Amino acid sequence: AFEAWVRQAVLDNNLDAMVNYRSLAPAAQRAHPTQEHFLPLLVALGAQRAGDTVQGLEGGVTYGMLSMHSFMWGQTGQV
């Protein structure tokens, strides 16, 4: 549920939800008991440029619990 929530929030460019993911996302504490592996996604969101589009890259799940889902940002036609 956490991965699906994050994926949708990123694809919707819902920055407010992403910044407040600890209180809004389902099972956020369980998925990320500490934040060091999640915060780089917020940096990437903040680095996007006006007009960038985002694409989700399915990476599967490793060890039955570790999401390898990634995102790629770029200008239309370059993503």
N, CA, C, O and CB atoms as a CASP TS submission, in Angstrom:
PFRMAT TS
TARGET T0000
AUTHOR 0000-0000-0000
METHOD Language model
MODEL 1
PARENT N/A
ATOM      1  N   ALA     1       0.821  -1.197   0.000  1.00  0.00           N
ATOM      2  CA  ALA     1       0.000   0.000   0.000  1.00  0.00           C
ATOM      3  C   ALA     1       0.866   1.263   0.000  1.00  0.00           C
ATOM      4  O   ALA     1       0.532   2.257  -0.645  1.00  0.00           O
ATOM      5  CB  ALA     1      -0.935  -0.003   1.209  1.00  0.00           C
ATOM      6  N   PHE     2       1.982   1.209   0.731  1.00  0.00           N
ATOM      7  CA  PHE     2       2.876   2.368   0.793  1.00  0.00           C
ATOM      8  C   PHE     2       3.466   2.663  -0.583  1.00  0.00           C
ATOM      9  O   PHE     2       3.464   3.809  -1.033  1.00  0.00           O
ATOM     10  CB  PHE     2       4.004   2.128   1.816  1.00  0.00           C
ATOM     11  N   GLU     3       3.967   1.632  -1.242  1.00  0.00           N
ATOM     12  CA  GLU     3       4.573   1.828  -2.561  1.00  0.00           C
ATOM     13  C   GLU     3       3.567   2.401  -3.556  1.00  0.00           C
ATOM     14  O   GLU     3       3.898   3.316  -4.311  1.00  0.00           O
ATOM     15  CB  GLU     3       5.134   0.505  -3.089  1.00  0.00           C
ATOM     16  N   ALA     4       2.352   1.876  -3.566  1.00  0.00           N
ATOM     17  CA  ALA     4       1.321   2.370  -4.480  1.00  0.00           C
ATOM     18  C   ALA     4       0.985   3.833  -4.182  1.00  0.00           C
ATOM     19  O   ALA     4       0.785   4.627  -5.101  1.00  0.00           O
ATOM     20  CB  ALA     4       0.053   1.501  -4.378  1.00  0.00           C
ATOM     21  N   TRP     5       0.922   4.184  -2.906  1.00  0.00           N
ATOM     22  CA  TRP     5       0.626   5.564  -2.511  1.00  0.00           C
ATOM     23  C   TRP     5       1.730   6.499  -2.994  1.00  0.00           C
ATOM     24  O   TRP     5       1.450   7.551  -3.570  1.00  0.00           O
ATOM     25  CB  TRP     5       0.466   5.670  -0.976  1.00  0.00           C
ATOM     26  N   VAL     6       2.984   6.115  -2.760  1.00  0.00           N
ATOM     27  CA  VAL     6       4.119   6.954  -3.173  1.00  0.00           C
ATOM     28  C   VAL     6       4.137   7.095  -4.688  1.00  0.00           C
ATOM     29  O   VAL     6       4.300   8.197  -5.210  1.00  0.00           O
ATOM     30  CB  VAL     6       5.461   6.356  -2.673  1.00  0.00           C
ATOM     31  N   ARG     7       3.971   5.990  -5.388  1.00  0.00           N
ATOM     32  CA  ARG     7       3.987   6.026  -6.853  1.00  0.00           C
ATOM     33  C   ARG     7       2.945   7.012  -7.368  1.00  0.00           C
ATOM     34  O   ARG     7       3.241   7.831  -8.238  1.00  0.00           O
ATOM     35  CB  ARG     7       3.728   4.621  -7.438  1.00  0.00           C
ATOM     36  N   GLN     8       1.732   6.939  -6.836  1.00  0.00           N
ATOM     37  CA  GLN     8       0.672   7.830  -7.305  1.00  0.00           C
ATOM     38  C   GLN     8       0.963   9.283  -6.939  1.00  0.00           C
ATOM     39  O   GLN     8       0.731  10.180  -7.750  1.00  0.00           O
ATOM     40  CB  GLN     8      -0.675   7.404  -6.720  1.00  0.00           C
ATOM     41  N   ALA     9       1.461   9.525  -5.744  1.00  0.00           N
ATOM     42  CA  ALA     9       1.779  10.895  -5.324  1.00  0.00           C
ATOM     43  C   ALA     9       2.868  11.499  -6.215  1.00  0.00           C
ATOM     44  O   ALA     9       2.785  12.672  -6.580  1.00  0.00           O
ATOM     45  CB  ALA     9       2.232  10.915  -3.847  1.00  0.00           C
ATOM     46  N   VAL    10       3.872  10.721  -6.564  1.00  0.00           N
ATOM     47  CA  VAL    10       4.948  11.227  -7.437  1.00  0.00           C
ATOM     48  C   VAL    10       4.395  11.485  -8.834  1.00  0.00           C
ATOM     49  O   VAL    10       4.631  12.552  -9.402  1.00  0.00           O
ATOM     50  CB  VAL    10       6.138  10.218  -7.503  1.00  0.00           C
ATOM     51  N   LEU    11       3.668  10.529  -9.392  1.00  0.00           N
ATOM     52  CA  LEU    11       3.132  10.702 -10.745  1.00  0.00           C
ATOM     53  C   LEU    11       2.146  11.858 -10.827  1.00  0.00           C
ATOM     54  O   LEU    11       2.019  12.492 -11.875  1.00  0.00           O
ATOM     55  CB  LEU    11       2.457   9.424 -11.206  1.00  0.00           C
ATOM     56  N   ASP    12       1.443  12.139  -9.724  1.00  0.00           N
ATOM     57  CA  ASP    12       0.510  13.275  -9.665  1.00  0.00           C
ATOM     58  C   ASP    12       1.224  14.583  -9.323  1.00  0.00           C
ATOM     59  O   ASP    12       0.598  15.642  -9.294  1.00  0.00           O
ATOM     60  CB  ASP    12      -0.587  13.003  -8.634  1.00  0.00           C
ATOM     61  N   ASN    13       2.523  14.512  -9.066  1.00  0.00           N
ATOM     62  CA  ASN    13       3.313  15.668  -8.646  1.00  0.00           C
ATOM     63  C   ASN    13       2.713  16.319  -7.406  1.00  0.00           C
ATOM     64  O   ASN    13       2.669  17.545  -7.294  1.00  0.00           O
ATOM     65  CB  ASN    13       3.411  16.691  -9.783  1.00  0.00           C
ATOM     66  N   ASN    14       2.254  15.491  -6.482  1.00  0.00           N
ATOM     67  CA  ASN    14       1.625  15.963  -5.251  1.00  0.00           C
ATOM     68  C   ASN    14       2.724  16.201  -4.204  1.00  0.00           C
ATOM     69  O   ASN    14       2.965  15.364  -3.333  1.00  0.00           O
ATOM     70  CB  ASN    14       0.557  14.930  -4.727  1.00  0.00           C
ATOM     71  N   LEU    15       3.365  17.332  -4.309  1.00  0.00           N
ATOM     72  CA  LEU    15       4.503  17.645  -3.436  1.00  0.00           C
ATOM     73  C   LEU    15       4.091  17.764  -1.978  1.00  0.00           C
ATOM     74  O   LEU    15       4.831  17.336  -1.092  1.00  0.00           O
ATOM     75  CB  LEU    15       5.167  18.936  -3.883  1.00  0.00           C
ATOM     76  N   ASP    16       2.923  18.339  -1.712  1.00  0.00           N
ATOM     77  CA  ASP    16       2.468  18.468  -0.323  1.00  0.00           C
ATOM     78  C   ASP    16       2.310  17.099   0.323  1.00  0.00           C
ATOM     79  O   ASP    16       2.717  16.900   1.468  1.00  0.00           O
ATOM     80  CB  ASP    16       1.139  19.239  -0.258  1.00  0.00           C
ATOM     81  N   ALA    17       1.728  16.167  -0.396  1.00  0.00           N
ATOM     82  CA  ALA    17       1.563  14.814   0.147  1.00  0.00           C
ATOM     83  C   ALA    17       2.913  14.162   0.390  1.00  0.00           C
ATOM     84  O   ALA    17       3.115  13.510   1.414  1.00  0.00           O
ATOM     85  CB  ALA    17       0.724  13.948  -0.802  1.00  0.00           C
ATOM     86  N   MET    18       3.835  14.335  -0.545  1.00  0.00           N
ATOM     87  CA  MET    18       5.148  13.699  -0.394  1.00  0.00           C
ATOM     88  C   MET    18       5.916  14.266   0.794  1.00  0.00           C
ATOM     89  O   MET    18       6.557  13.519   1.532  1.00  0.00           O
ATOM     90  CB  MET    18       5.967  13.872  -1.668  1.00  0.00           C
ATOM     91  N   VAL    19       5.857  15.564   0.978  1.00  0.00           N
ATOM     92  CA  VAL    19       6.550  16.180   2.116  1.00  0.00           C
ATOM     93  C   VAL    19       5.962  15.684   3.431  1.00  0.00           C
ATOM     94  O   VAL    19       6.679  15.560   4.424  1.00  0.00           O
ATOM     95  CB  VAL    19       6.460  17.719   2.041  1.00  0.00           C
ATOM     96  N   ASN    20       4.670  15.402   3.444  1.00  0.00           N
ATOM     97  CA  ASN    20       3.988  14.947   4.658  1.00  0.00           C
ATOM     98  C   ASN    20       3.716  13.443   4.638  1.00  0.00           C
ATOM     99  O   ASN    20       2.775  12.978   5.280  1.00  0.00           O
ATOM    100  CB  ASN    20       2.677  15.702   4.834  1.00  0.00           C
ATOM    101  N   TYR    21       4.522  12.688   3.913  1.00  0.00           N
ATOM    102  CA  TYR    21       4.281  11.259   3.748  1.00  0.00           C
ATOM    103  C   TYR    21       4.229  10.504   5.072  1.00  0.00           C
ATOM    104  O   TYR    21       3.491   9.526   5.186  1.00  0.00           O
ATOM    105  CB  TYR    21       5.347  10.665   2.876  1.00  0.00           C
ATOM    106  N   ARG    22       4.986  10.929   6.062  1.00  0.00           N
ATOM    107  CA  ARG    22       5.015  10.209   7.345  1.00  0.00           C
ATOM    108  C   ARG    22       3.632  10.145   7.997  1.00  0.00           C
ATOM    109  O   ARG    22       3.300   9.169   8.669  1.00  0.00           O
ATOM    110  CB  ARG    22       6.004  10.880   8.303  1.00  0.00           C
ATOM    111  N   SER    23       2.837  11.183   7.795  1.00  0.00           N
ATOM    112  CA  SER    23       1.503  11.186   8.401  1.00  0.00           C
ATOM    113  C   SER    23       0.392  10.826   7.413  1.00  0.00           C
ATOM    114  O   SER    23      -0.714  10.497   7.840  1.00  0.00           O
ATOM    115  CB  SER    23       1.220  12.542   8.997  1.00  0.00           C
ATOM    116  N   LEU    24       0.655  10.878   6.111  1.00  0.00           N
ATOM    117  CA  LEU    24      -0.391  10.642   5.120  1.00  0.00           C
ATOM    118  C   LEU    24      -0.342   9.259   4.463  1.00  0.00           C
ATOM    119  O   LEU    24      -1.388   8.669   4.191  1.00  0.00           O
ATOM    120  CB  LEU    24      -0.304  11.685   4.063  1.00  0.00           C
ATOM    121  N   ALA    25       0.832   8.751   4.212  1.00  0.00           N
ATOM    122  CA  ALA    25       0.956   7.483   3.483  1.00  0.00           C
ATOM    123  C   ALA    25       0.624   6.297   4.380  1.00  0.00           C
ATOM    124  O   ALA    25       0.982   6.291   5.558  1.00  0.00           O
ATOM    125  CB  ALA    25       2.374   7.327   2.915  1.00  0.00           C
ATOM    126  N   PRO    26      -0.053   5.303   3.837  1.00  0.00           N
ATOM    127  CA  PRO    26      -0.362   4.117   4.637  1.00  0.00           C
ATOM    128  C   PRO    26       0.921   3.357   4.982  1.00  0.00           C
ATOM    129  O   PRO    26       1.772   3.131   4.122  1.00  0.00           O
ATOM    130  CB  PRO    26      -1.347   3.194   3.882  1.00  0.00           C
ATOM    131  N   ALA    27       1.042   2.974   6.229  1.00  0.00           N
ATOM    132  CA  ALA    27       2.170   2.171   6.723  1.00  0.00           C
ATOM    133  C   ALA    27       3.532   2.829   6.493  1.00  0.00           C
ATOM    134  O   ALA    27       4.529   2.136   6.289  1.00  0.00           O
ATOM    135  CB  ALA    27       2.156   0.816   6.059  1.00  0.00           C
ATOM    136  N   ALA    28       3.576   4.155   6.524  1.00  0.00           N
ATOM    137  CA  ALA    28       4.839   4.866   6.279  1.00  0.00           C
ATOM    138  C   ALA    28       5.898   4.498   7.313  1.00  0.00           C
ATOM    139  O   ALA    28       7.056   4.276   6.960  1.00  0.00           O
ATOM    140  CB  ALA    28       4.609   6.382   6.289  1.00  0.00           C
ATOM    141  N   GLN    29       5.522   4.432   8.559  1.00  0.00           N
ATOM    142  CA  GLN    29       6.494   4.096   9.615  1.00  0.00           C
ATOM    143  C   GLN    29       7.045   2.687   9.438  1.00  0.00           C
ATOM    144  O   GLN    29       8.226   2.436   9.677  1.00  0.00           O
ATOM    145  CB  GLN    29       5.847   4.229  11.002  1.00  0.00           C
ATOM    146  N   ARG    30       6.186   1.781   9.023  1.00  0.00           N
ATOM    147  CA  ARG    30       6.630   0.391   8.809  1.00  0.00           C
ATOM    148  C   ARG    30       7.519   0.297   7.578  1.00  0.00           C
ATOM    149  O   ARG    30       8.531  -0.404   7.594  1.00  0.00           O
ATOM    150  CB  ARG    30       5.416  -0.555   8.658  1.00  0.00           C
ATOM    151  N   ALA    31       7.150   0.996   6.516  1.00  0.00           N
ATOM    152  CA  ALA    31       7.916   0.949   5.277  1.00  0.00           C
ATOM    153  C   ALA    31       9.266   1.638   5.415  1.00  0.00           C
ATOM    154  O   ALA    31      10.261   1.196   4.840  1.00  0.00           O
ATOM    155  CB  ALA    31       7.127   1.586   4.154  1.00  0.00           C
ATOM    156  N   HIS    32       9.294   2.726   6.184  1.00  0.00           N
ATOM    157  CA  HIS    32      10.528   3.500   6.380  1.00  0.00           C
ATOM    158  C   HIS    32      10.645   3.915   7.839  1.00  0.00           C
ATOM    159  O   HIS    32      10.338   5.056   8.184  1.00  0.00           O
ATOM    160  CB  HIS    32      10.555   4.752   5.458  1.00  0.00           C
ATOM    161  N   PRO    33      11.088   2.999   8.701  1.00  0.00           N
ATOM    162  CA  PRO    33      11.232   3.346  10.122  1.00  0.00           C
ATOM    163  C   PRO    33      12.175   4.533  10.333  1.00  0.00           C
ATOM    164  O   PRO    33      12.007   5.316  11.268  1.00  0.00           O
ATOM    165  CB  PRO    33      11.744   2.139  10.907  1.00  0.00           C
ATOM    166  N   THR    34      13.165   4.652   9.450  1.00  0.00           N
ATOM    167  CA  THR    34      14.037   5.824   9.435  1.00  0.00           C
ATOM    168  C   THR    34      13.953   6.411   8.031  1.00  0.00           C
ATOM    169  O   THR    34      13.563   5.718   7.091  1.00  0.00           O
ATOM    170  CB  THR    34      15.532   5.457   9.830  1.00  0.00           C
ATOM    171  N   GLN    35      14.311   7.662   7.884  1.00  0.00           N
ATOM    172  CA  GLN    35      14.029   8.366   6.629  1.00  0.00           C
ATOM    173  C   GLN    35      15.170   8.415   5.622  1.00  0.00           C
ATOM    174  O   GLN    35      14.958   8.876   4.501  1.00  0.00           O
ATOM    175  CB  GLN    35      13.629   9.740   6.937  1.00  0.00           C
ATOM    176  N   GLU    36      16.366   7.963   5.970  1.00  0.00           N
ATOM    177  CA  GLU    36      17.519   8.205   5.099  1.00  0.00           C
ATOM    178  C   GLU    36      17.414   7.590   3.704  1.00  0.00           C
ATOM    179  O   GLU    36      18.055   8.078   2.773  1.00  0.00           O
ATOM    180  CB  GLU    36      18.741   7.685   5.757  1.00  0.00           C
ATOM    181  N   HIS    37      16.630   6.543   3.542  1.00  0.00           N
ATOM    182  CA  HIS    37      16.486   5.939   2.214  1.00  0.00           C
ATOM    183  C   HIS    37      15.316   6.533   1.431  1.00  0.00           C
ATOM    184  O   HIS    37      15.181   6.269   0.237  1.00  0.00           O
ATOM    185  CB  HIS    37      16.302   4.435   2.344  1.00  0.00           C
ATOM    186  N   PHE    38      14.486   7.314   2.072  1.00  0.00           N
ATOM    187  CA  PHE    38      13.338   7.919   1.410  1.00  0.00           C
ATOM    188  C   PHE    38      13.598   9.377   1.025  1.00  0.00           C
ATOM    189  O   PHE    38      13.118   9.833  -0.013  1.00  0.00           O
ATOM    190  CB  PHE    38      12.119   7.832   2.309  1.00  0.00           C
ATOM    191  N   LEU    39      14.334  10.097   1.829  1.00  0.00           N
ATOM    192  CA  LEU    39      14.542  11.530   1.603  1.00  0.00           C
ATOM    193  C   LEU    39      15.170  11.874   0.252  1.00  0.00           C
ATOM    194  O   LEU    39      14.851  12.935  -0.284  1.00  0.00           O
ATOM    195  CB  LEU    39      15.404  12.077   2.688  1.00  0.00           C
ATOM    196  N   PRO    40      16.043  11.046  -0.333  1.00  0.00           N
ATOM    197  CA  PRO    40      16.559  11.386  -1.671  1.00  0.00           C
ATOM    198  C   PRO    40      15.465  11.532  -2.728  1.00  0.00           C
ATOM    199  O   PRO    40      15.634  12.282  -3.689  1.00  0.00           O
ATOM    200  CB  PRO    40      17.539  10.329  -2.120  1.00  0.00           C
ATOM    201  N   LEU    41      14.355  10.830  -2.562  1.00  0.00           N
ATOM    202  CA  LEU    41      13.237  11.001  -3.493  1.00  0.00           C
ATOM    203  C   LEU    41      12.684  12.417  -3.400  1.00  0.00           C
ATOM    204  O   LEU    41      12.299  12.999  -4.415  1.00  0.00           O
ATOM    205  CB  LEU    41      12.124   9.972  -3.203  1.00  0.00           C
ATOM    206  N   LEU    42      12.641  12.975  -2.198  1.00  0.00           N
ATOM    207  CA  LEU    42      12.161  14.350  -2.043  1.00  0.00           C
ATOM    208  C   LEU    42      13.130  15.339  -2.685  1.00  0.00           C
ATOM    209  O   LEU    42      12.707  16.352  -3.243  1.00  0.00           O
ATOM    210  CB  LEU    42      11.968  14.688  -0.554  1.00  0.00           C
ATOM    211  N   VAL    43      14.416  15.048  -2.608  1.00  0.00           N
ATOM    212  CA  VAL    43      15.417  15.895  -3.275  1.00  0.00           C
ATOM    213  C   VAL    43      15.194  15.856  -4.785  1.00  0.00           C
ATOM    214  O   VAL    43      15.221  16.895  -5.445  1.00  0.00           O
ATOM    215  CB  VAL    43      16.867  15.430  -2.926  1.00  0.00           C
ATOM    216  N   ALA    44      14.974  14.660  -5.331  1.00  0.00           N
ATOM    217  CA  ALA    44      14.726  14.536  -6.766  1.00  0.00           C
ATOM    218  C   ALA    44      13.463  15.291  -7.173  1.00  0.00           C
ATOM    219  O   ALA    44      13.439  15.947  -8.214  1.00  0.00           O
ATOM    220  CB  ALA    44      14.607  13.060  -7.161  1.00  0.00           C
ATOM    221  N   LEU    45      12.417  15.202  -6.357  1.00  0.00           N
ATOM    222  CA  LEU    45      11.190  15.948  -6.646  1.00  0.00           C
ATOM    223  C   LEU    45      11.457  17.451  -6.675  1.00  0.00           C
ATOM    224  O   LEU    45      10.933  18.166  -7.529  1.00  0.00           O
ATOM    225  CB  LEU    45      10.108  15.626  -5.602  1.00  0.00           C
ATOM    226  N   GLY    46      12.269  17.918  -5.744  1.00  0.00           N
ATOM    227  CA  GLY    46      12.581  19.342  -5.681  1.00  0.00           C
ATOM    228  C   GLY    46      13.486  19.813  -6.805  1.00  0.00           C
ATOM    229  O   GLY    46      13.540  21.008  -7.095  1.00  0.00           O
ATOM    230  N   ALA    47      14.195  18.896  -7.441  1.00  0.00           N
ATOM    231  CA  ALA    47      15.123  19.254  -8.508  1.00  0.00           C
ATOM    232  C   ALA    47      14.470  19.278  -9.887  1.00  0.00           C
ATOM    233  O   ALA    47      15.098  19.672 -10.870  1.00  0.00           O
ATOM    234  CB  ALA    47      16.276  18.291  -8.518  1.00  0.00           C
ATOM    235  N   GLN    48      13.208  18.858  -9.958  1.00  0.00           N
ATOM    236  CA  GLN    48      12.572  18.858 -11.271  1.00  0.00           C
ATOM    237  C   GLN    48      12.387  20.280 -11.773  1.00  0.00           C
ATOM    238  O   GLN    48      12.233  21.221 -10.995  1.00  0.00           O
ATOM    239  CB  GLN    48      11.223  18.135 -11.218  1.00  0.00           C
ATOM    240  N   ARG    49      12.406  20.413 -13.096  1.00  0.00           N
ATOM    241  CA  ARG    49      12.263  21.726 -13.725  1.00  0.00           C
ATOM    242  C   ARG    49      10.838  21.919 -14.230  1.00  0.00           C
ATOM    243  O   ARG    49      10.108  20.950 -14.442  1.00  0.00           O
ATOM    244  CB  ARG    49      13.267  21.888 -14.883  1.00  0.00           C
ATOM    245  N   ALA    50      10.454  23.165 -14.418  1.00  0.00           N
ATOM    246  CA  ALA    50       9.143  23.455 -15.004  1.00  0.00           C
ATOM    247  C   ALA    50       9.063  22.761 -16.357  1.00  0.00           C
ATOM    248  O   ALA    50       9.991  22.840 -17.163  1.00  0.00           O
ATOM    249  CB  ALA    50       8.906  25.001 -15.148  1.00  0.00           C
ATOM    250  N   GLY    51       7.963  22.090 -16.594  1.00  0.00           N
ATOM    251  CA  GLY    51       7.783  21.393 -17.862  1.00  0.00           C
ATOM    252  C   GLY    51       8.280  19.962 -17.871  1.00  0.00           C
ATOM    253  O   GLY    51       8.045  19.232 -18.834  1.00  0.00           O
ATOM    254  N   ASP    52       8.967  19.546 -16.809  1.00  0.00           N
ATOM    255  CA  ASP    52       9.417  18.153 -16.744  1.00  0.00           C
ATOM    256  C   ASP    52       8.226  17.219 -16.629  1.00  0.00           C
ATOM    257  O   ASP    52       7.222  17.549 -15.996  1.00  0.00           O
ATOM    258  CB  ASP    52      10.375  17.941 -15.558  1.00  0.00           C
ATOM    259  N   THR    53       8.343  16.078 -17.232  1.00  0.00           N
ATOM    260  CA  THR    53       7.369  15.007 -17.054  1.00  0.00           C
ATOM    261  C   THR    53       8.048  13.915 -16.240  1.00  0.00           C
ATOM    262  O   THR    53       9.275  13.818 -16.213  1.00  0.00           O
ATOM    263  CB  THR    53       6.845  14.457 -18.437  1.00  0.00           C
ATOM    264  N   VAL    54       7.250  13.107 -15.586  1.00  0.00           N
ATOM    265  CA  VAL    54       7.789  12.034 -14.757  1.00  0.00           C
ATOM    266  C   VAL    54       7.293  10.707 -15.295  1.00  0.00           C
ATOM    267  O   VAL    54       6.152  10.583 -15.740  1.00  0.00           O
ATOM    268  CB  VAL    54       7.385  12.212 -13.269  1.00  0.00           C
ATOM    269  N   GLN    55       8.158   9.733 -15.247  1.00  0.00           N
ATOM    270  CA  GLN    55       7.812   8.378 -15.673  1.00  0.00           C
ATOM    271  C   GLN    55       8.194   7.416 -14.562  1.00  0.00           C
ATOM    272  O   GLN    55       9.300   7.491 -14.027  1.00  0.00           O
ATOM    273  CB  GLN    55       8.524   8.000 -17.012  1.00  0.00           C
ATOM    274  N   GLY    56       7.296   6.520 -14.216  1.00  0.00           N
ATOM    275  CA  GLY    56       7.598   5.484 -13.242  1.00  0.00           C
ATOM    276  C   GLY    56       8.271   4.313 -13.926  1.00  0.00           C
ATOM    277  O   GLY    56       7.831   3.871 -14.987  1.00  0.00           O
ATOM    278  N   LEU    57       9.336   3.809 -13.325  1.00  0.00           N
ATOM    279  CA  LEU    57      10.069   2.669 -13.865  1.00  0.00           C
ATOM    280  C   LEU    57       9.878   1.494 -12.914  1.00  0.00           C
ATOM    281  O   LEU    57      10.392   1.502 -11.795  1.00  0.00           O
ATOM    282  CB  LEU    57      11.591   3.002 -14.057  1.00  0.00           C
ATOM    283  N   GLU    58       9.143   0.497 -13.359  1.00  0.00           N
ATOM    284  CA  GLU    58       8.851  -0.666 -12.516  1.00  0.00           C
ATOM    285  C   GLU    58      10.135  -1.448 -12.278  1.00  0.00           C
ATOM    286  O   GLU    58      10.812  -1.858 -13.221  1.00  0.00           O
ATOM    287  CB  GLU    58       7.767  -1.575 -13.169  1.00  0.00           C
ATOM    288  N   GLY    59      10.456  -1.646 -11.023  1.00  0.00           N
ATOM    289  CA  GLY    59      11.679  -2.365 -10.670  1.00  0.00           C
ATOM    290  C   GLY    59      11.423  -3.657  -9.939  1.00  0.00           C
ATOM    291  O   GLY    59      12.352  -4.404  -9.632  1.00  0.00           O
ATOM    292  N   GLY    60      10.157  -3.921  -9.658  1.00  0.00           N
ATOM    293  CA  GLY    60       9.838  -5.149  -8.948  1.00  0.00           C
ATOM    294  C   GLY    60      10.089  -5.025  -7.452  1.00  0.00           C
ATOM    295  O   GLY    60      10.387  -3.948  -6.936  1.00  0.00           O
ATOM    296  N   VAL    61       9.960  -6.143  -6.784  1.00  0.00           N
ATOM    297  CA  VAL    61      10.149  -6.209  -5.341  1.00  0.00           C
ATOM    298  C   VAL    61      11.193  -7.283  -5.047  1.00  0.00           C
ATOM    299  O   VAL    61      11.077  -8.412  -5.524  1.00  0.00           O
ATOM    300  CB  VAL    61       8.801  -6.511  -4.602  1.00  0.00           C
ATOM    301  N   THR    62      12.196  -6.939  -4.276  1.00  0.00           N
ATOM    302  CA  THR    62      13.267  -7.855  -3.902  1.00  0.00           C
ATOM    303  C   THR    62      13.042  -8.340  -2.479  1.00  0.00           C
ATOM    304  O   THR    62      12.615  -7.575  -1.614  1.00  0.00           O
ATOM    305  CB  THR    62      14.652  -7.177  -4.036  1.00  0.00           C
ATOM    306  N   TYR    63      13.324  -9.590  -2.246  1.00  0.00           N
ATOM    307  CA  TYR    63      13.178 -10.206  -0.920  1.00  0.00           C
ATOM    308  C   TYR    63      11.751 -10.123  -0.386  1.00  0.00           C
ATOM    309  O   TYR    63      11.532 -10.197   0.823  1.00  0.00           O
ATOM    310  CB  TYR    63      14.121  -9.544   0.063  1.00  0.00           C
ATOM    311  N   GLY    64      10.794  -9.971  -1.277  1.00  0.00           N
ATOM    312  CA  GLY    64       9.400  -9.922  -0.877  1.00  0.00           C
ATOM    313  C   GLY    64       8.986  -8.663  -0.148  1.00  0.00           C
ATOM    314  O   GLY    64       7.859  -8.584   0.342  1.00  0.00           O
ATOM    315  N   MET    65       9.878  -7.658  -0.060  1.00  0.00           N
ATOM    316  CA  MET    65       9.511  -6.454   0.690  1.00  0.00           C
ATOM    317  C   MET    65      10.232  -5.190   0.255  1.00  0.00           C
ATOM    318  O   MET    65       9.824  -4.100   0.655  1.00  0.00           O
ATOM    319  CB  MET    65       9.771  -6.674   2.126  1.00  0.00           C
ATOM    320  N   LEU    66      11.280  -5.287  -0.542  1.00  0.00           N
ATOM    321  CA  LEU    66      12.096  -4.123  -0.895  1.00  0.00           C
ATOM    322  C   LEU    66      11.750  -3.658  -2.304  1.00  0.00           C
ATOM    323  O   LEU    66      12.123  -4.304  -3.284  1.00  0.00           O
ATOM    324  CB  LEU    66      13.607  -4.454  -0.789  1.00  0.00           C
ATOM    325  N   SER    67      11.042  -2.545  -2.407  1.00  0.00           N
ATOM    326  CA  SER    67      10.623  -2.021  -3.708  1.00  0.00           C
ATOM    327  C   SER    67      11.818  -1.432  -4.446  1.00  0.00           C
ATOM    328  O   SER    67      12.623  -0.695  -3.877  1.00  0.00           O
ATOM    329  CB  SER    67       9.517  -0.956  -3.539  1.00  0.00           C
ATOM    330  N   MET    68      11.908  -1.768  -5.701  1.00  0.00           N
ATOM    331  CA  MET    68      12.955  -1.223  -6.564  1.00  0.00           C
ATOM    332  C   MET    68      12.369  -0.242  -7.583  1.00  0.00           C
ATOM    333  O   MET    68      12.999   0.067  -8.594  1.00  0.00           O
ATOM    334  CB  MET    68      13.698  -2.359  -7.288  1.00  0.00           C
ATOM    335  N   HIS    69      11.161   0.239  -7.306  1.00  0.00           N
ATOM    336  CA  HIS    69      10.504   1.183  -8.206  1.00  0.00           C
ATOM    337  C   HIS    69      11.328   2.463  -8.272  1.00  0.00           C
ATOM    338  O   HIS    69      11.826   2.941  -7.253  1.00  0.00           O
ATOM    339  CB  HIS    69       9.050   1.485  -7.739  1.00  0.00           C
ATOM    340  N   SER    70      11.468   3.014  -9.474  1.00  0.00           N
ATOM    341  CA  SER    70      12.250   4.237  -9.677  1.00  0.00           C
ATOM    342  C   SER    70      11.439   5.224 -10.497  1.00  0.00           C
ATOM    343  O   SER    70      10.395   4.884 -11.053  1.00  0.00           O
ATOM    344  CB  SER    70      13.600   3.929 -10.377  1.00  0.00           C
ATOM    345  N   PHE    71      11.931   6.436 -10.562  1.00  0.00           N
ATOM    346  CA  PHE    71      11.280   7.486 -11.335  1.00  0.00           C
ATOM    347  C   PHE    71      12.323   8.206 -12.173  1.00  0.00           C
ATOM    348  O   PHE    71      13.498   8.276 -11.814  1.00  0.00           O
ATOM    349  CB  PHE    71      10.534   8.480 -10.410  1.00  0.00           C
ATOM    350  N   MET    72      11.861   8.741 -13.303  1.00  0.00           N
ATOM    351  CA  MET    72      12.748   9.478 -14.197  1.00  0.00           C
ATOM    352  C   MET    72      12.031  10.752 -14.622  1.00  0.00           C
ATOM    353  O   MET    72      10.874  10.707 -15.042  1.00  0.00           O
ATOM    354  CB  MET    72      13.158   8.615 -15.442  1.00  0.00           C
ATOM    355  N   TRP    73      12.708  11.878 -14.514  1.00  0.00           N
ATOM    356  CA  TRP    73      12.151  13.164 -14.913  1.00  0.00           C
ATOM    357  C   TRP    73      12.892  13.701 -16.116  1.00  0.00           C
ATOM    358  O   TRP    73      14.084  13.445 -16.287  1.00  0.00           O
ATOM    359  CB  TRP    73      12.211  14.167 -13.759  1.00  0.00           C
ATOM    360  N   GLY    74      12.184  14.449 -16.956  1.00  0.00           N
ATOM    361  CA  GLY    74      12.814  15.097 -18.105  1.00  0.00           C
ATOM    362  C   GLY    74      11.798  15.868 -18.898  1.00  0.00           C
ATOM    363  O   GLY    74      10.606  15.857 -18.590  1.00  0.00           O
ATOM    364  N   GLN    75      12.278  16.539 -19.924  1.00  0.00           N
ATOM    365  CA  GLN    75      11.397  17.321 -20.784  1.00  0.00           C
ATOM    366  C   GLN    75      10.579  16.386 -21.673  1.00  0.00           C
ATOM    367  O   GLN    75      11.026  15.288 -22.003  1.00  0.00           O
ATOM    368  CB  GLN    75      12.213  18.315 -21.644  1.00  0.00           C
ATOM    369  N   THR    76       9.400  16.817 -22.052  1.00  0.00           N
ATOM    370  CA  THR    76       8.538  16.026 -22.921  1.00  0.00           C
ATOM    371  C   THR    76       9.321  15.626 -24.164  1.00  0.00           C
ATOM    372  O   THR    76       9.992  16.448 -24.788  1.00  0.00           O
ATOM    373  CB  THR    76       7.255  16.813 -23.305  1.00  0.00           C
ATOM    374  N   GLY    77       9.220  14.351 -24.507  1.00  0.00           N
ATOM    375  CA  GLY    77       9.949  13.834 -25.664  1.00  0.00           C
ATOM    376  C   GLY    77      11.327  13.319 -25.313  1.00  0.00           C
ATOM    377  O   GLY    77      11.956  12.644 -26.128  1.00  0.00           O
ATOM    378  N   GLN    78      11.821  13.627 -24.102  1.00  0.00           N
ATOM    379  CA  GLN    78      13.138  13.163 -23.688  1.00  0.00           C
ATOM    380  C   GLN    78      13.049  12.106 -22.612  1.00  0.00           C
ATOM    381  O   GLN    78      14.054  11.474 -22.284  1.00  0.00           O
ATOM    382  CB  GLN    78      13.969  14.317 -23.200  1.00  0.00           C
ATOM    383  N   VAL    79      11.867  11.899 -22.055  1.00  0.00           N
ATOM    384  CA  VAL    79      11.709  10.902 -20.996  1.00  0.00           C
ATOM    385  C   VAL    79      11.395   9.582 -21.632  1.00  0.00           C
ATOM    386  O   VAL    79      11.219   8.586 -20.932  1.00  0.00           O
ATOM    387  CB  VAL    79      10.605  11.301 -19.989  1.00  0.00           C
TER
END
